[in-house]
Amino acid sequence: MNKLNAFAAATALASLTAAAAQAGPVAPQPGKDKCYGISLAGKNDCKAGAGTTCAGTSKKNYQGDAWKYVTRGTCASIKTPKGNGSLTPVAR
């Protein structure tokens, strides 16, 4: 393998590793609840359904199976154009 190919392979591997690290779950947040159905596309903290990996992978705004951490006790009062937040996944 010549130096250019080795550099390209190393760069590609570094990019994949960085992407995987960003797609991991956000660390648990003390005093916070997981609130489903409130995040904008690509802004979820984790869990975004089939075909996605984790944080930042939701495909649409207010996706019902994607969650974001919020202050404990506030989730159900968060209003979105698709309805209120939920402590469990919602069909949307």
C-alpha positions in Angstrom: 0.0 0.0 0.0 1.5 3.4 -0.9 1.6 6.3 1.4 -1.4 8.1 -0.3 -3.6 5.0 0.0 -2.6 4.4 3.7 -3.4 8.1 4.5 -6.8 7.8 2.7 -7.6 4.6 4.7 -6.5 6.2 8.0 -8.6 9.3 7.3 -11.7 7.2 6.4 -11.3 5.1 9.6 -10.9 8.2 11.7 -14.1 9.7 10.1 -16.1 6.5 10.8 -14.8 6.4 14.4 -15.8 10.0 15.0 -19.2 9.5 13.5 -19.8 6.4 15.7 -18.7 8.3 18.8 -21.2 11.1 18.1 -24.0 8.7 17.5 -23.6 7.1 20.9 -26.1 7.7 23.7 -25.8 10.9 25.7 -24.7 10.1 29.3 -27.5 9.7 31.8 -28.5 13.1 33.3 -29.3 13.2 37.0 -32.6 15.1 37.7 -33.7 14.7 34.1 -36.4 12.6 32.3 -36.3 11.0 28.9 -39.0 12.8 27.0 -40.2 11.3 23.7 -41.7 13.1 20.7 -40.2 16.6 21.4 -36.9 16.8 19.6 -36.2 18.3 16.2 -34.8 16.1 13.5 -31.2 15.2 14.3 -31.4 16.7 17.8 -32.4 13.7 19.8 -30.3 12.4 22.7 -31.0 8.8 21.9 -33.4 6.1 20.6 -34.7 6.9 17.2 -36.2 3.8 15.8 -35.2 1.3 13.1 -32.4 2.4 10.7 -30.9 4.9 13.2 -28.1 4.5 15.7 -28.6 6.9 18.6 -28.0 10.6 19.4 -28.6 13.0 16.6 -30.1 10.4 14.3 -33.8 11.1 14.3 -35.2 11.6 10.8 -38.1 13.9 11.5 -39.2 16.6 13.9 -41.1 15.3 17.0 -40.4 11.7 16.1 -42.4 9.6 18.6 -39.6 7.1 19.3 -36.8 9.6 19.7 -36.2 11.2 23.1 -34.4 14.2 24.6 -33.5 14.8 28.3 -35.6 17.4 30.0 -35.9 18.6 33.6 -37.7 16.0 35.7 -41.4 16.5 35.8 -41.7 18.8 32.8 -42.0 16.4 29.9 -45.8 16.1 29.6 -46.2 19.9 29.7 -43.9 20.4 26.7 -46.2 21.2 23.7 -45.2 20.5 20.1 -47.2 20.8 16.8 -47.6 17.0 17.1 -48.8 17.0 20.7 -47.2 17.0 24.1 -44.1 15.2 25.2 -44.3 11.7 26.7 -42.3 9.6 29.1 -42.8 6.6 26.8 -42.6 6.3 23.0 -45.6 7.6 21.1 -47.1 6.7 17.8 -46.5 9.5 15.3 
